[in-house]
Amino acid sequence: MPASKNPAIEDYLKTVYAHTEWQPDPITPSVLAGKLGVAPSSVTEMVKKMAAAGLIAHVPYGPLRLTDAGRERALAVVRRHRLIETWLVQEMGYGWDEVHDEAEVLEHAVSDRLLDVIDERLGRPSRDPHGDAIPAADGTIPAEPFLRLDEAPQGHRGCILRISDRDPAVLRELEAAGLAPGVEVVVSLGDGERVRLSAGTADAPAPALELPGTAAAEIWLTA
């Protein structure tokens, strides 16, 4: 099995890519170990293997960066993961808070042929249920200006672009409050600890909602 097809290496590549998708700071080996729930020594050995395979650029004690080959492979895994999440929600009746762990397993088993069938059946979606962009088959991925809700200035108006799927409980709370990708919101208060916003359009505003800063930090808006 080629190194880039190894499920463990695919998990590493996807995690390194995801770390910088919504913020600019590169990932360090210690942070990568924490995200994957493995020992730092395991990361050290895997990084050596990935560097030898030309997937990671790394200097001792420095951050990890994907090479062009590593980024290409990471985007292929991300594409599978997000298409599977979308398929589970749209075709299989899963809630958006239930699909992450299922996709983690299936992303290593689905063939490219089956993935293309799923993609076609879904109508070639551009974003998954959480608002994350789905890379195209050629590895391109759309990007647009964004800012995190807890950092948005008072009076900012924008659509919810993405909600992190890290915590299923937060997803359920936000869904109950009517917050989902594509919903237009206006920030009426933000002090780092609490964020108050109004959902809905200017013509049909909804009652103001108040979120703790921890929940607001899981939401990204169009800039």
Summary of the structure (lengths in Angstrom):
residues: 223
radius of gyration: 18.6
end to end distance: 43.0
largest distance: 57.1
contacts: 667
relative contact order: 0.11
helix: 43%
strand: 20%
